[in-house]
Amino acid sequence: MDYERPNVETIKCVVVGDNAVGKTRLICARACNSTLTQYQLLATHVPTVWAID
């Protein structure tokens, strides 16, 4: 059987902002189509980008 794949476009997005402004919450809300609790964010969040002043 030949299944048709829907037209899906993959994009890359860079989110930049100050500390504790909600970047992770914004990404999770869009990716999961819901919001996470503060506990869920803190329990699973591992920062991979750091700001060095």
C-alpha positions as CSV (number, residue, x, y, z in Angstrom):
1,M,0.0,0.0,0.0
2,D,1.2,3.5,-0.8
3,Y,0.4,5.9,2.0
4,E,0.5,9.6,1.3
5,R,2.4,11.8,3.8
6,P,0.8,15.1,4.5
7,N,2.8,18.1,3.5
8,V,4.8,18.9,6.6
9,E,7.5,21.6,6.7
10,T,10.1,21.5,9.4
11,I,11.5,24.8,10.7
12,K,14.1,25.7,13.2
13,C,13.4,28.4,15.7
14,V,15.8,30.2,18.1
15,V,14.2,31.6,21.2
16,V,16.3,34.3,22.9
17,G,15.5,36.2,26.1
18,D,16.5,37.1,29.6
19,N,16.5,34.7,32.4
20,A,13.2,33.6,33.8
21,V,11.0,35.2,31.2
22,G,9.1,32.1,30.1
23,K,11.1,30.8,27.1
24,T,10.8,27.1,28.1
25,R,7.1,27.5,29.0
26,L,6.4,29.1,25.6
27,I,8.1,26.3,23.8
28,C,6.4,23.6,25.8
29,A,3.0,25.2,25.4
30,R,3.4,25.3,21.6
31,A,5.0,21.8,21.3
32,C,2.6,20.0,23.6
33,N,-0.5,22.2,22.9
34,S,-0.8,22.6,26.7
35,T,0.9,24.3,29.6
36,L,3.1,22.5,32.2
37,T,3.0,23.1,35.9
38,Q,6.0,24.8,37.6
39,Y,6.9,21.4,39.1
40,Q,6.9,19.7,35.7
41,L,9.1,22.3,34.3
42,L,11.6,22.3,37.1
43,A,11.7,18.5,37.4
44,T,12.5,18.0,33.7
45,H,14.3,21.2,32.6
46,V,18.0,20.9,31.9
47,P,19.4,24.2,30.7
48,T,21.6,23.8,27.6
49,V,22.3,27.4,26.8
50,W,23.9,29.8,29.3
51,A,24.4,33.5,29.2
52,I,27.9,34.6,30.1
53,D,28.2,38.3,30.9
